[in-house]
Structure formats: C-alpha cells, structure tokens
Amino acid sequence: MNRQFTEEEMHAADCLHEISQIVGQLHITDESFLEDTKKKLPRLKELLAELEKNTLE
C-alpha cells in the first residue's frame, strides 16, 4: 500500500535521519567523546525541537 507522505512527515523523517547520523558519529572509545558530544548538542537540540514542534501541532 503506497501513500503520499505529508510535508510534515518528510520533515520529521529528515530530522530523525540527521539525528541518527550525528549519534552514529559519536564513539565512546574516542578520546574526544565528551568534547565531540558537547559540540553536537546544539544541533541535536535544534533537531529535537523541530521534531517536537512538527509532531505536536
């Protein structure tokens, strides 16, 4: 069953995909793990806020 995805669904999927990519780049075995995580937090927060905004409307 194929259906057309809404713009909101596509945007949510894009946000989740980017979040997944960012998280996938962070490895606890890296010496810079905490520093790298700290650097990525602002973008992750932004993506989560967009996701929340678009899914709760």
C-alpha positions as CSV (number, residue, x, y, z in Angstrom):
1,M,0.0,0.0,0.0
2,N,1.7,3.2,-1.2
3,R,0.7,6.5,0.1
4,Q,1.9,10.0,-0.3
5,F,3.8,11.3,2.7
6,T,2.9,14.7,4.0
7,E,5.5,17.5,4.2
8,E,5.4,17.2,8.0
9,E,6.2,13.5,7.8
10,M,9.1,14.1,5.4
11,H,10.5,16.8,7.6
12,A,10.2,14.6,10.7
13,A,11.9,11.8,8.8
14,D,14.7,14.1,7.8
15,C,15.2,15.3,11.4
16,L,15.3,11.7,12.6
17,H,17.8,10.8,9.9
18,E,20.1,13.7,10.8
19,I,19.9,12.9,14.5
20,S,20.8,9.2,13.7
21,Q,23.8,10.3,11.6
22,I,25.1,12.6,14.4
23,V,24.7,10.0,17.1
24,G,26.3,7.4,14.8
25,Q,29.4,9.6,14.6
26,L,29.9,9.7,18.3
27,H,32.0,6.9,19.7
28,I,32.7,6.5,23.4
29,T,36.1,4.9,22.5
30,D,37.3,8.3,21.1
31,E,39.4,10.4,23.4
32,S,37.4,13.4,22.4
33,F,34.0,11.7,23.0
34,L,32.7,14.2,25.6
35,E,34.0,17.2,23.7
36,D,32.6,15.9,20.4
37,T,29.2,15.3,22.1
38,K,29.2,18.8,23.6
39,K,29.8,20.3,20.1
40,K,26.9,18.3,18.6
41,L,24.4,19.1,21.4
42,P,23.2,22.4,20.0
43,R,22.3,20.8,16.6
44,L,20.7,17.8,18.3
45,K,18.6,20.1,20.5
46,E,17.6,22.1,17.4
47,L,16.5,19.0,15.6
48,L,14.6,17.7,18.6
49,A,12.8,21.0,19.0
50,E,11.8,20.9,15.3
51,L,10.6,17.4,15.6
52,E,8.6,18.2,18.7
53,K,7.1,21.3,17.1
54,N,6.1,19.5,13.9
55,T,4.7,16.4,15.5
56,L,2.7,18.1,18.2
57,E,0.8,20.5,16.0
